[in-house]
Amino acid sequence: MSKAEPNVGASRNPALSTNGVAISQLHPTQMTVGYAEVLLKRQQWRALHKSAKSTFIAQNPMPSVLGPKSGHFIVDHHHLARALLEEDVAMVQVTVLADLSALAKGEFWIVMNYRQWVHPYDSKGRRHPCGDLPKKVSGLRNDSYRSLAAAVRMAGGVPKEQTPFAEFLWADFFRRRISAKLLAKDPAAALAEALQMVHDKSAEHLPGWTPLPQ
């Protein structure tokens, strides 16, 4: 939820436990990731010295909620999970934020929605039933606008926000204003255009917005 993705800080339940879990057994709580951001995280992983990788895994647990059949539903770090999966990492550490495994599936998703632990929107910005979420990290689809939102943040356009799914909100803002053709053909030009938009009054409602400096 990294996140841009959900805040897993003090406002949520404290971690109940931390355990090793296979990435293949993690259940996403969103439909998409930005593949460009996944690639960046893969490159960062490869740059780590072999001896530092186990420490990195230990220090970056996947925040999860126990759901139906005691499955781990991760509420943050989807990009990192996908990157590690593609780098053939088998196991990660998981921090359990809440145990909702006693709930029936429908009630579980109601609670997840209430706590802002799920974001069932596709790469077109359309909301789906929670049952349409990918069952595994490998099923996360690409949203180029989510990559654009991350690029805007990394370029200093907006600060890192603790608001759940903040970068998805920015992604949807850009989706409605920057053509998919431009984003695919010239990502640098799309980024420049996006950076011009972040201080616009029309973005005032978005997390991290600031007015254009005088």
Residue pairs with C-beta under 8 A, 6 or more apart in sequence:
1 7
1 8
1 29
1 30
1 63
1 74
1 75
1 76
1 77
1 78
1 164
1 165
2 76
2 77
2 78
2 79
2 80
3 76
3 77
3 78
3 79
3 167
4 149
4 150
4 153
4 160
4 161
4 165
4 166
4 167
4 168
4 170
5 30
5 76
5 77
5 78
5 79
5 164
5 165
5 166
5 167
5 168
6 63
6 75
6 76
6 116
6 117
6 164
6 165
7 162
7 163
7 164
8 63
8 75
8 76
8 95
8 97
9 162
12 97
12 98
12 115
13 97
13 98
14 97
15 63
15 95
15 96
15 97
16 96
16 97
16 98
16 99
17 95
17 96
18 61
18 93
18 94
18 95
18 96
19 93
19 94
19 96
20 91
20 92
20 93
20 94
21 62
21 64
21 72
21 91
21 92
21 93
21 94
22 90
22 91
23 81
23 84
23 85
23 89
23 90
23 91
23 92
23 137
24 85
24 90
24 136
24 137
24 138
25 71
25 72
26 62
26 64
26 72
26 73
26 74
26 81
26 92
26 94
26 136
26 137
27 67
27 71
27 72
27 73
27 74
27 133
27 135
27 136
28 73
28 74
28 78
28 81
28 133
28 134
28 136
28 137
28 139
28 140
29 65
29 73
29 74
29 75
29 78
29 112
29 117
29 118
29 119
29 133
30 78
30 118
30 119
30 120
30 121
30 133
30 140
30 165
30 168
31 119
31 120
31 121
31 122
31 123
31 128
31 132
31 133
31 134
31 140
31 141
32 121
32 122
32 123
32 140
32 141
32 142
32 143
32 146
33 78
33 79
33 82
33 140
33 141
33 142
33 143
33 146
34 79
34 142
34 143
34 144
34 145
34 146
34 147
34 148
34 149
34 150
34 171
35 142
35 144
35 147
36 144
36 147
36 150
36 151
36 187
37 79
37 146
37 147
37 150
38 79
38 82
38 83
38 86
39 83
41 79
41 80
41 83
42 83
42 86
42 87
45 53
45 56
45 83
45 84
45 87
45 89
46 87
48 56
57 84
57 89
57 91
57 92
57 93
58 93
60 77
60 80
60 92
60 93
61 92
61 93
61 94
61 95
62 72
62 74
62 76
62 77
62 80
62 81
62 92
62 93
62 94
62 95
63 74
63 75
63 76
63 77
63 94
63 95
63 97
64 72
64 73
64 74
64 75
64 94
64 95
64 96
64 97
65 72
65 73
65 75
65 96
65 97
65 98
65 99
65 100
65 112
65 117
66 72
66 73
66 96
66 98
66 99
66 100
66 101
67 73
67 100
67 101
67 103
67 108
67 112
68 101
68 103
68 104
68 105
68 108
69 101
70 101
71 101
72 94
72 96
73 112
73 117
74 81
74 94
74 137
75 97
75 117
75 118
78 137
78 140
81 92
81 137
82 137
82 138
82 140
84 92
85 137
85 138
98 115
100 108
100 111
100 112
103 111
109 118
109 130
112 118
112 130
113 130
116 164
116 165
117 164
118 130
118 133
119 164
119 165
119 168
120 127
120 128
120 129
120 130
120 132
120 133
121 127
121 128
121 168
121 172
122 128
122 141
122 143
123 141
123 142
123 143
123 144
123 145
124 175
125 145
125 171
125 172
125 175
125 176
134 140
134 141
143 171
144 180
144 183
144 184
145 171
145 172
145 174
145 175
145 178
145 183
146 167
146 168
146 171
148 171
148 174
148 178
148 183
148 187
148 190
148 191
148 194
149 167
149 168
149 170
149 171
149 174
150 167
151 187
151 191
151 194
152 158
152 170
152 174
152 191
152 194
152 195
152 198
153 159
153 160
153 167
153 170
155 191
155 195
157 194
157 195
157 198
158 170
158 198
158 206
158 207
158 208
158 209
158 210
159 208
160 208
161 167
161 207
161 208
163 169
163 207
163 208
166 206
166 207
166 208
169 206
169 207
170 198
170 206
170 207
170 208
173 197
173 203
173 206
174 194
174 197
177 197
178 190
178 193
178 194
178 197
182 189
182 190
182 193
183 190
197 203
198 209
199 209
199 210
199 211
199 212
199 213
201 211
203 209
